[in-house]
Amino acid sequence: MHVLPQLVMRNLQSLLENVDSPELLNQCVSCMLLLARSYPHVFSSSFRDVVDILVGWHIDHTQKMSLTKKVSGWLNCLEQFWVADLGFSLTLLSQFLEDMEAYAEDVRQAAGGEVLDEEVPQLDVSLAKLAALLRVFTTVVRSIGNRFSPSRGPPITTSYIGEVLERVVNSVEVARCTSFSEELLTAANDCVGFVLVSLDPGTAPPTSAVLSFASEQMQACLGCSAEYIVSLLSFLALIVEQVGTNLPAPFVEKLFLPSSNLLQLRYRREVEASFLQA
């Protein structure tokens, strides 16, 4: 009964595996998404293979950001498949975390002149790859949707969310302490923020690593681009909303003391304009 859709799916997958241009990729995936909506049981058997290919495009830091955002949107459209194959989804996230830690170490070695292995990328390449991993991690978490929440039960638990936050922040901190990158920090703020929001507002524990990560950025935000500062302000607002009254007093003081760098940002019109557009 569904022989034709299966044949079409096989041909589309074969085409996707050999696509070498963003234009052809767009046409191929558009057809796949249409088939996924009309014949989800047919598409489900190819879901993992399709994801592997699209993730490859997503983490290719040499591609234009417009394509990365488009690929992210395509993956988001497959929420029902991400949730149905939750084990695969979480395994993929685990692999991303391991890769983040590896690239963070590459950044540390490259910045410290310790590179002995010719396979270790240059500093700027390692930073770009780490930022790309953060973006794809955010995409997958977003794709899982409301199922990525302790309130929905195992295997997503509060301790799991805490471990994810710790590993993401620690990886970024290793890189940040050796080389400042607005692109990396912007991707990190989005990633950590999206994971943090999976917890119910007011119940999020005041994770020391997350608060320290935010505090360090507050100390060095002056002179940075409007895009990065908007990312930081959005991240801080989310922390306040999620953690609520559990916020430690020293962190609150850093936000509102007269000497706070954040208060000085009020006089930067480009930041205000960018924040309103965000």
Protein Blocks (a to p, Z undefined) as FASTA:
>chain_A
ZZmmmmmmmmmmmmmmmgcbfklmmmmmmmmmmmmmmmmmlmmmmmmmmmmmmmmmmmmm
kbcfklmmmmmmmmmmmmmmmmmmmmlmmmmmmmmmmmmmmmmmmmmmmmnopafbfklc
cfklmmmmmmmmmmmmmmmmmmnmmmlcfklopfbdfklmmmmmmmmmmmmmmmmmmocc
fklmmmmmmmmmmmmmmpcghiaccdfklmmmmmmmmmmmgopafklmmmmmmmmmmmmm
mnmmmlcfklmmmmmgmklmklmmmmmmklmmmmmmZZ
